[in-house]
């Protein structure tokens, strides 16, 4: 039976390689380069493409192609909003290129939602607004040279535009206050405090300047006090309102500016050899992470939210994690006795701790370290470095924003390396760490709830589940009493995605799918590279199947000898005589074994120009530049014929698809049947054996051909320099000259030939295509006017007469039956890349290798189109519920969260009556099956509480809004339930809150417990006092100490004012007032009257101080709120008021946040959670139509006994079955 071709279904895709230098910024996480979003996917730019990969399985899920220029920025949309059918989980991504175009993508479908263009210069920076209560579609972009523009990324509408005096390099949003924005400009920093989505900032912001840190004493060992003072004078004020001299400004060295998400009003500045931590309350450096003289410079820093840590990328590709040392440990270090060597080391380290020093009475003082001298970040873990070369260097890094326990590195050669952070329990005693590094301990809680040592948990789930927070414990006795274990962190390489090497490429698709190879067929593409290796890709998954290092020089061509092997040739650089070393290798793909096909031949001879394998894979023609043709037998690796020296010079060659194998098979089968009949005695035996013998012979047909070395007759044609066509026949060792056809006068020198069926096509140097119909004996010439025809190749498939032609400026696809062009691609017009090689992937898809280092599989239209992610066949299942349709994604979430119909949790969705098509149900089950075994174990654990489950699902979905809500809810539900249980015995409602040993981390700022918040603020002002370097810093420290009630220390600072200072008299009087203030009625009335008058006359801060002096902090908070200082009022209430008074202030703040002008209800709900107003939280969730969250929260409250059963609670409770059944 004649075999017919079968078209395998392959999706269009793009294989990418090395990056363009302009792609360095086209990757992103938080505010940085390439981006790993809350969706769990990584996106980065590669030339004009945007790649989306899964970090867990290191698979390319999507390649977005619509930009015409190099991509410079990529940003995933935030997920900080409540998700429902109207606002579903979706993969939205914004990318910007060097021409100023911004494209907002629907990544799942590969479609562009909108395109934005303001100017034609590269976008400097862009970010999605993180506060998404009002809108989740707002995108802020920096358009050069000095414009910031707010866009509606759903419609492409420009909302407002603002210009500034200096060129804007980048910007950073304050993660604690959406109205604060900081710009890094060419001359300094601009602080904007009135940012709003509704209108452009009115003011031009507060401009400050940055002085160079390069003369910092951390680079020079201190030899004398005079030398230290001279060095310190240059850097003691890092942020100043005065423009520094040109000599001291090296702002171009400032690589990055970013707020710290772990604590309010802190910012980092990244320099190549320093990371500077700034306290924005006093505009002073409070921490320095300096690299030694022989150390590797920094490239990028990503600050963490869950813990006060920094992921740092160095120039050698090493990623390090630094975690802030606890203040109590620094205090312990300072008070410990040490030997002479230790004291000397401490004195040397004090250079670092005092590098920005402080002035006392006009003298530079270096004293013994105080309890808190500096924010110190200890090195906790580091990964292996990469080998850096001219073309291989680290580009950027990304950290997982959901769990902050993994980082991915993108390298200039296209590699993506995923490093996961793992924690190991130390088996040694409690304090085994080096004295210079404080120990890290495992947290008390898992998924927000304290758990026992033997309870099932996953410590590597997230960073806050790996290590305890800074405020967990205060001394070692508490650590021992709670059986906390010391942990160590290490990086583990868990994913590696390799890209294509640098072009040029030589590509060749394996033989097409037929009915004979249907079972073992794989769509493999062989790619020959410039470094001599051959990469074999499986085009079903797009993953690298094998990498074979075969040659020592650039691979020029590849020809398959079957589905399991290929021939490849490479040529070295010509010597002075124009001779090269030719390498021709025969490779067995399953084993990777390769043999030198031509034996000892190949040294010092003319270069091989092409190799052509015959249709039946029997013979090989090797064409040289200035040497006669060689014909080889592929099966035996023997030379059949080396043509004579007077053989014509070949310009193009192609084998004929016709052969005599079919007739040979018939003759052989007839001979075997005759032999079989001669061995049979009777006719009855003949009839019984005839059918079985024939079938056995047919089964062994292919094998017998090879075993008996049957050589079928095959043909090939070639052309010489004059355009004459030669027809030769090869059969076994015999090579015969069959016919010669004179040249066509309309054709130039023939450069390539393609032959299929009765159609022969020739291309020449002038761009002419000549179509020969061999059966009708007619030809037709078509001038394409595109210059040299470099390659032509027919598509696979019986009766498929499509042909692809490659030119210097692109490609065309022709229908040879109709002799008309089907599609065309031209470099510079349709695309911005140049085509290097072409081939057919299937009967309806082509493969293009281009000079941008990419290989594209395209439809016959050759238009760059993105594919749907859910249509991809992946080698490993990927957990990504964002790929499901909205209703299915939400149904899967509900199934994982709550199963009231089951006595125990199940991960089998087959029994659920899902009212959608069956295919969607299968997709849901595939997502469930793709979960890791550790996650499945947690979900099926009957002791895994509802709150823990909500937190875990929020992490799995990358739902920022849910994650923050359930983190705060779990903490305070547990806290207030324990408090309620003990208050009935102790009679003190606020006892537990004040003594809680595992407070909410300071990253939640005013949501933390009052005692811990106050402790943190006192430590902060103490650090500010140590680092103060001028009178302005001293004054700010004094103000903070007065508000905190630290009057004794405030008086000391007031008395330090120099007599020459113009504020000397005022400070002396204030010191007297603070010291002599009494609680008598008349004095309080007078001070309160003065404070009220000062507030009325615009002296709000001074009036608030006076009110705090007479313990009228509640009145001070009301005045602050009246004048719009809501954050400051909340801060003051947390540090000065008792629980009841503080709750009153915060409840007024909640009402303000819920007002239509502010519309920050999500934050208001978190504040109510911290106050224990759980019933009001449930009602607000219900009024906001967050029905699923409200139902789960009410059930959690009832389980913890934190709300009473009443009519309102019953109404909310009835929602649970309606939402989840």
QUIMOWO-V885676 format. One record per pair of residues at least 12 apart in sequence whose C-alpha atoms are under 8 Angstrom apart, sorted by the first residue. I is the first residue (numbers start at 1). J is the second residue. Records with the same first field share a line. If there is no record, write none. Layout:
I->J / J
//
This chain:
3->514 / 515 / 516
4->514 / 515 / 797 / 798
5->512 / 513 / 514 / 515 / 796 / 797 / 798
6->513 / 514 / 515 / 797
7->513 / 797 / 842 / 843
8->513 / 842
10->539 / 540 / 842
11->540 / 857 / 867 / 871 / 872
12->845 / 856 / 857 / 858 / 859 / 865 / 866 / 867
13->63 / 542 / 856 / 857 / 858 / 866 / 867
14->63 / 854 / 855 / 856 / 857
15->499 / 500 / 542 / 854 / 855 / 856
16->46 / 414 / 499 / 500 / 853 / 854 / 855
17->46 / 413 / 414 / 498 / 499 / 500 / 501 / 502 / 853 / 854
18->46 / 412 / 413 / 414 / 499 / 500 / 501 / 502 / 853
19->45 / 46 / 47 / 412 / 413 / 414
20->46 / 47 / 70 / 412
21->412
22->47 / 70 / 71 / 72
23->45 / 46 / 47 / 70 / 71 / 72 / 73
24->72 / 395 / 396
25->72 / 73 / 396
26->44 / 45 / 46 / 71 / 72 / 73 / 74 / 95
27->43 / 44 / 45 / 72 / 73 / 74 / 75 / 396 / 398
28->43 / 44 / 73 / 74 / 75 / 76 / 397 / 398
29->75 / 397 / 398 / 399 / 400 / 401
30->302 / 401
31->127 / 172 / 258
32->302 / 398
33->73 / 74 / 396 / 397 / 398
34->73 / 74 / 75 / 396 / 397 / 398
35->74 / 75 / 76 / 398
36->76 / 398 / 399 / 400 / 401
37->75 / 76 / 77 / 78 / 400 / 401
38->76 / 78 / 79 / 400 / 401 / 402 / 957 / 958 / 959 / 960
39->91 / 880 / 882 / 957 / 958 / 959
40->54 / 55 / 400 / 402 / 880 / 958
41->53 / 54 / 55
42->54 / 55
43->74 / 75 / 76
44->74
45->70 / 71 / 72 / 73 / 74
46->70 / 71
47->69 / 70 / 71 / 852
48->65 / 66 / 67 / 68 / 69 / 70 / 71 / 97
49->63 / 64 / 65 / 66 / 67 / 70 / 71
50->63 / 64 / 65 / 71 / 74 / 95
51->63 / 64
54->878
55->408 / 418 / 495
56->494 / 495 / 878
57->495 / 876 / 878
58->418 / 495 / 496 / 497
59->497 / 543 / 874
60->542
61->869 / 872
62->107 / 108 / 110 / 866 / 867 / 868 / 869
63->110 / 866 / 867
64->107 / 110 / 865 / 866
65->864 / 865 / 866
66->864
67->97 / 101 / 103
68->831 / 832
69->97 / 98 / 99 / 832
70->97 / 98
71->95 / 96 / 97 / 98
72->95 / 96 / 97 / 98 / 122 / 123
73->95 / 96 / 97 / 123 / 124 / 125 / 126
74->93 / 94 / 95 / 96
75->93 / 94 / 95 / 126 / 127 / 128
76->91 / 92 / 93 / 94 / 128
77->91 / 92 / 93 / 94 / 128
78->128 / 129 / 130 / 136 / 960
79->958 / 959 / 960 / 961
80->130 / 131 / 132 / 959 / 960 / 961 / 962
81->132 / 133 / 136 / 959 / 960 / 961
82->961 / 962 / 1186
84->886 / 890
85->886 / 887 / 890
88->886 / 890
89->881 / 882 / 886 / 889
90->106 / 108 / 882 / 883
91->105 / 106 / 107 / 108 / 882 / 883
92->104 / 105 / 106 / 107
93->105 / 106 / 107
96->122 / 123
97->122 / 123
98->120 / 121 / 122 / 123
99->119 / 120 / 121 / 122 / 123
100->117 / 118 / 119 / 120 / 121 / 122 / 123 / 143
101->115 / 116 / 117 / 118 / 119 / 120 / 123
102->115 / 116 / 117
103->115 / 116
104->153 / 154
107->869
108->868 / 869 / 870 / 882 / 883
109->866 / 867 / 868 / 869
110->865 / 866 / 867 / 868 / 869
111->866
113->154 / 155
114->153 / 154 / 155 / 156
115->156
116->156
118->143
119->143 / 144
121->143 / 144
122->143 / 144
123->141 / 142 / 143 / 144
124->141 / 142 / 143 / 144 / 168 / 169 / 170
125->141 / 142 / 143 / 169 / 170 / 171
126->139 / 140 / 141 / 142
127->139 / 140 / 141
128->140
130->175 / 178
131->178
133->1159 / 1160 / 1161 / 1162
134->1159 / 1160
137->152 / 153 / 154
138->150 / 151 / 152 / 153 / 197
139->151 / 152 / 153
142->168 / 169 / 170
144->167 / 168
145->166 / 167 / 168
146->163 / 164 / 165 / 166 / 167 / 168
147->161 / 162 / 163 / 164 / 168
148->161 / 162 / 163
149->161 / 162
150->197
159->198 / 199
160->199 / 200
161->200
162->200 / 201
164->204
166->185 / 186 / 187
167->185 / 186
168->183 / 184 / 185 / 186
169->183 / 184 / 185 / 186
170->183 / 184 / 185 / 257
171->183 / 184 / 257 / 258
172->257 / 258 / 259
173->258 / 259
174->259
175->259 / 260 / 261 / 264
176->261 / 264
178->195 / 196
179->192 / 193 / 194 / 195 / 196
180->192 / 193 / 194 / 195
181->193 / 195
184->257
186->251 / 252
187->209 / 210 / 251
188->207 / 208 / 209 / 210 / 251
189->207 / 208 / 209 / 210
190->205 / 206 / 207 / 208
191->205 / 206 / 207
192->204 / 205 / 206
193->205
207->241
208->239 / 240 / 241 / 242 / 243
209->238 / 239 / 240 / 241 / 242 / 243 / 244
210->238 / 239 / 240 / 244 / 249 / 251
211->234 / 235 / 237 / 238 / 239 / 240 / 244 / 248 / 249 / 250 / 251
212->235 / 238 / 248 / 249 / 250 / 251
213->235 / 238 / 274
215->231 / 234 / 235
216->231 / 232 / 234 / 235 / 355
217->231 / 232 / 351 / 352 / 355
218->290 / 351 / 352 / 355
219->292 / 293
221->348 / 351
222->348 / 351
229->364
232->355 / 356 / 357
234->248
235->356
236->355 / 356 / 357 / 358 / 1029
237->284 / 356 / 1029
238->283 / 284 / 285
239->283 / 284
240->283
253->271 / 272
254->269 / 270 / 271 / 272
255->269 / 270 / 271 / 272 / 299 / 300
256->268 / 269 / 270 / 271 / 300 / 301
257->269 / 270
260->303 / 304 / 305
261->303 / 304 / 305 / 1003
262->303 / 304 / 305 / 306 / 307 / 308 / 1002 / 1003 / 1004
263->308 / 1002 / 1003 / 1004 / 1005
264->1003 / 1005
265->279 / 280 / 281
266->278 / 279 / 280
267->279 / 280
270->298 / 300 / 301
271->298
272->297 / 298 / 299
273->290 / 291 / 297 / 298
274->288 / 289 / 290 / 291 / 298
275->288 / 289 / 290
276->288 / 289
277->375
279->1024
281->1036
282->1024 / 1033 / 1036 / 1037
284->1024 / 1027 / 1028
285->356 / 1027
286->374 / 375 / 1023 / 1024 / 1027
287->353 / 374 / 375 / 376
288->352 / 353 / 375 / 376
289->376 / 377
296->314 / 315 / 316
297->314 / 315
298->312 / 313 / 314 / 315
299->312 / 313 / 314 / 315 / 396
300->312 / 313 / 314 / 396 / 397
301->313
302->398 / 399
304->404
305->1003
306->404 / 463 / 464 / 1001 / 1003
307->323 / 463 / 464 / 469 / 470 / 1001 / 1003
308->323 / 324
309->321 / 322 / 323 / 324 / 377
310->322 / 323
311->399
313->396 / 397
315->393 / 394
316->385 / 386 / 387 / 388 / 393 / 394
317->384 / 385 / 386 / 388 / 393 / 394 / 409
318->382 / 383 / 384 / 385 / 386
319->382 / 383 / 384 / 385
320->379 / 380 / 381 / 382 / 383
321->379 / 380 / 381 / 382
322->377 / 378 / 379 / 380 / 381
323->377 / 378 / 379 / 380
324->375 / 376 / 377 / 378
325->375 / 376 / 377 / 378 / 437 / 438
326->438 / 470
327->371 / 372
328->371 / 474 / 475
329->438
330->371 / 372
331->370 / 371 / 372
332->371
333->435 / 436
334->368 / 369 / 370 / 371
350->369
353->373 / 374
354->366 / 373 / 374 / 1027
356->1027 / 1029
357->1026 / 1027 / 1028 / 1029
358->1026 / 1027 / 1028 / 1029 / 1030
359->1028 / 1029 / 1030
360->1056
361->1056 / 1057 / 1058
372->1019 / 1022 / 1023 / 1026
373->1023 / 1026 / 1027
374->1023 / 1027
378->437 / 438
380->488 / 489 / 490
381->489 / 490 / 491
382->490 / 491
383->419 / 490 / 491 / 492
391->412 / 413
392->411 / 412 / 413
393->411 / 412 / 413
394->409 / 410 / 411 / 412
395->409 / 410 / 411 / 412
396->409 / 410 / 411
397->409 / 410
402->462 / 955 / 958 / 960
403->461 / 462 / 463 / 955
404->462 / 463
405->420 / 421 / 422 / 460 / 461 / 462 / 463
406->418 / 419 / 420 / 421
407->419 / 420
413->499 / 500 / 501 / 502
414->498 / 499 / 500 / 501
415->496 / 497 / 498 / 499
416->495 / 496 / 497 / 498
417->493 / 494 / 495 / 496 / 497
418->493 / 494 / 495 / 496
419->491 / 492 / 493 / 494 / 495
420->491 / 492 / 493 / 494
421->460 / 489 / 490 / 491 / 492
422->460 / 489 / 490 / 491 / 492
423->459 / 460 / 466 / 487 / 488 / 489 / 490
424->487 / 488 / 489
425->485 / 486 / 487 / 488
426->485 / 486 / 487 / 488
430->480 / 485 / 486
439->486 / 487
440->467 / 468 / 486 / 487 / 488
441->467 / 468 / 484 / 485 / 486 / 487
442->465 / 466 / 467 / 468 / 484 / 485 / 486 / 487
443->464 / 465 / 466 / 467 / 468 / 469 / 472 / 484
444->468 / 484 / 998
445->465
446->458 / 459 / 465 / 948
447->465 / 947 / 948 / 949 / 951 / 952 / 967
448->947 / 948 / 951 / 967 / 970 / 971
449->947 / 948 / 970 / 971 / 974
456->938 / 941
457->938
458->934 / 938
466->487
467->487
469->1001
470->1001
471->997 / 998 / 999 / 1001 / 1012
472->997 / 998 / 999
473->997 / 998
498->544
500->853 / 854
501->529 / 530 / 853
502->529 / 530 / 853
503->529 / 530 / 850 / 851 / 852 / 853
504->529 / 530 / 836 / 850 / 851 / 853
505->527 / 528 / 529 / 530 / 555 / 556 / 836 / 837 / 849 / 850
506->527 / 528 / 529 / 555 / 556 / 557 / 558 / 836 / 837 / 849
507->525 / 526 / 527 / 528 / 557 / 558 / 837 / 838 / 839 / 849
508->525 / 526 / 527 / 558 / 559 / 560 / 839
509->523 / 524 / 525 / 526 / 560 / 839 / 840 / 841
510->523 / 524 / 525 / 526 / 560 / 562 / 563
511->560 / 562 / 563
512->796 / 797 / 842
521->563
522->538
523->538 / 539 / 540 / 841
524->536 / 537 / 538 / 539
525->537 / 538 / 539
526->558
528->554 / 555 / 556 / 557 / 558 / 568
529->554 / 555
530->553 / 554 / 555
531->551 / 552 / 553 / 554 / 555
532->549 / 550 / 551 / 552 / 553 / 554 / 555 / 570
533->547 / 548 / 549 / 550 / 551 / 555
534->547 / 548 / 549 / 550 / 555
535->547 / 548
540->872 / 873 / 874
541->872 / 873 / 874 / 875
548->592
550->585 / 594
551->570 / 583
552->570
553->570 / 571 / 572
554->570 / 571 / 572
555->568 / 569 / 570 / 571
556->568 / 569 / 570 / 571
557->569 / 570 / 610 / 611
558->611
559->611 / 612 / 613
560->613
561->613 / 617 / 634
562->617
564->588 / 589 / 590
565->586 / 587 / 588 / 589
566->586 / 587 / 588 / 589
567->584 / 585 / 586 / 587
568->584 / 585 / 586
569->582 / 583 / 584 / 585 / 608 / 611
570->582 / 583 / 584 / 608
571->583 / 607 / 608
578->606
579->604 / 605 / 606 / 607
580->603 / 604 / 605 / 606 / 607
581->602 / 603 / 604 / 605 / 607
582->602 / 603 / 604 / 605 / 607 / 608
583->596 / 602
584->596 / 597 / 598
585->597 / 598
597->637
598->637
606->624 / 625 / 626 / 627
607->624 / 625 / 626
608->622 / 623 / 624 / 625
609->622 / 623 / 624 / 625
610->622 / 623 / 624
611->623
612->653 / 654 / 655
613->655
614->655 / 656 / 714
615->655 / 656 / 657 / 714
617->634
618->633 / 634 / 635 / 711
619->631 / 632 / 633 / 634
620->632 / 633 / 634
623->650
626->649
627->645 / 649
628->642 / 643 / 644 / 645 / 646 / 647 / 648 / 649
629->642 / 643 / 647 / 650
630->642 / 643
640->733 / 734
641->733 / 735
648->720
649->720 / 721
650->718 / 719 / 720 / 721
651->718 / 719 / 720 / 721 / 749 / 750 / 751 / 752
652->718 / 719 / 720 / 750 / 751 / 752 / 753
653->716 / 717 / 718 / 719 / 752 / 753
654->716 / 717 / 718 / 753 / 754 / 755
655->714 / 715 / 716 / 717 / 755
656->714 / 715 / 716 / 717 / 755 / 756
657->714 / 715 / 755 / 756 / 757
658->714 / 715 / 757
659->712 / 713 / 714 / 715
660->712 / 713 / 714
661->712 / 713
664->712
665->701
669->697 / 698
672->697
673->693 / 694
676->693
711->731 / 732
712->731 / 732
713->729 / 730 / 731 / 732
714->729 / 730 / 731
715->727 / 728 / 729 / 730
716->728 / 729
718->753
719->750
720->750
721->749 / 750
722->743 / 749
723->742 / 743 / 744 / 747 / 748 / 749 / 750
724->740 / 741 / 742 / 743 / 744
725->740 / 741 / 742 / 743
726->738 / 739 / 740 / 741
727->739 / 740
746->781
747->764 / 766 / 768 / 770
748->764 / 765 / 766 / 768
749->764 / 765
750->762 / 763 / 764 / 765
751->763 / 764 / 765 / 788 / 789 / 790 / 791
752->764 / 789 / 790 / 791 / 792
753->791 / 792
754->792 / 793 / 794
755->794
756->794 / 801
758->773 / 774 / 775
759->771 / 772 / 773 / 774 / 816
760->772 / 773 / 774
763->789 / 790 / 791 / 792
764->788 / 789
765->787 / 788 / 789
766->785 / 786 / 787 / 788 / 789
767->783 / 784 / 785 / 786 / 787 / 788 / 789 / 807
768->781 / 782 / 783 / 784 / 785 / 789
769->781 / 782 / 783 / 784
770->782
771->816 / 819
786->807 / 808 / 809
787->807 / 808
788->807 / 808
789->805 / 806 / 807 / 808
790->805 / 806 / 807 / 808
791->805 / 806 / 807 / 838
792->804 / 805 / 806
793->805 / 839 / 840
794->840
795->840 / 842 / 843 / 844
796->840 / 842 / 843
797->843
800->843
801->815 / 816 / 817
802->814 / 815 / 816
803->815 / 816
804->838 / 839
806->835 / 837 / 838
808->834 / 835
809->826 / 827 / 834 / 835
810->824 / 825 / 826 / 827 / 834 / 835
811->824 / 825 / 826 / 835
812->824 / 825
813->860
822->860 / 861
823->860 / 861 / 862
824->861 / 862
825->862 / 863
833->850 / 851 / 852
834->850 / 851 / 852
835->848 / 849 / 850 / 851
836->848 / 849 / 850 / 851
837->849 / 850
841->857
844->859 / 860
845->857 / 858 / 859 / 860
846->858 / 859 / 860 / 862
869->883
870->883
877->926 / 927 / 930
878->927 / 930
879->927 / 928 / 930 / 931
880->927 / 957
881->927 / 957
884->923
888->920 / 924
892->924
893->953
894->1220
895->1220
896->939 / 953
897->946 / 949 / 950 / 953
898->946 / 1220
899->1220 / 1221
900->1217 / 1220 / 1221
901->1221
904->940 / 942
905->939 / 940 / 941 / 942
906->940
907->928 / 936 / 940
908->925 / 928
909->921 / 924 / 925
910->925
946->1196
947->966 / 970 / 1196
948->970
950->966
951->963 / 966 / 967
965->1166
968->1000 / 1166 / 1169 / 1170
969->1166 / 1169 / 1170
971->1000
972->1169 / 1170 / 1172
973->1172 / 1197 / 1200 / 1202
974->1200
975->992 / 993
976->1172 / 1202
977->1200 / 1201 / 1202
978->992
979->991 / 992 / 993
990->1139
993->1009
994->1009 / 1010 / 1011
999->1012
1002->1016
1006->1130 / 1131 / 1134
1007->1166 / 1167 / 1170
1008->1170
1009->1170
1010->1134 / 1135 / 1139
1011->1135
1013->1134 / 1135
1014->1044 / 1134 / 1135
1017->1135
1018->1041 / 1044
1021->1037 / 1040 / 1041
1024->1037
1025->1037
1031->1057
1034->1053
1035->1054
1037->1050
1038->1050 / 1051 / 1053 / 1054
1039->1105
1042->1105 / 1108 / 1109
1043->1105 / 1108 / 1109 / 1132 / 1136
1044->1132 / 1135 / 1136
1045->1108 / 1109 / 1136
1047->1074 / 1075
1048->1075
1050->1071
1051->1071 / 1074 / 1075
1054->1067 / 1068 / 1070 / 1071
1055->1067 / 1068 / 1071
1074->1109
1077->1109 / 1110
1078->1110
1079->1110
1084->1110
1087->1106 / 1107 / 1110
1088->1106 / 1107 / 1110
1090->1103
1091->1103 / 1104 / 1106 / 1107
1095->1119
1100->1120
1103->1116
1104->1116 / 1119 / 1120
1113->1132 / 1133 / 1136 / 1137
1114->1133 / 1137 / 1141 / 1142 / 1145
1116->1129
1117->1129 / 1130 / 1132 / 1133 / 1145
1118->1145
1121->1149
1126->1149
1129->1145
1130->1142 / 1145 / 1146 / 1149
1133->1145 / 1146
1143->1171
1146->1167
1147->1168
1149->1164
1150->1164 / 1165 / 1167 / 1168
1151->1164
1165->1177 / 1180
1174->1197 / 1202 / 1203
1175->1203 / 1209
1178->1190 / 1193 / 1194 / 1212
1182->1212
1187->1215 / 1219
1188->1216 / 1219 / 1220
1190->1212
1191->1212 / 1213 / 1215 / 1216 / 1219
1192->1216
1194->1209 / 1212 / 1213
1195->1213 / 1216
//
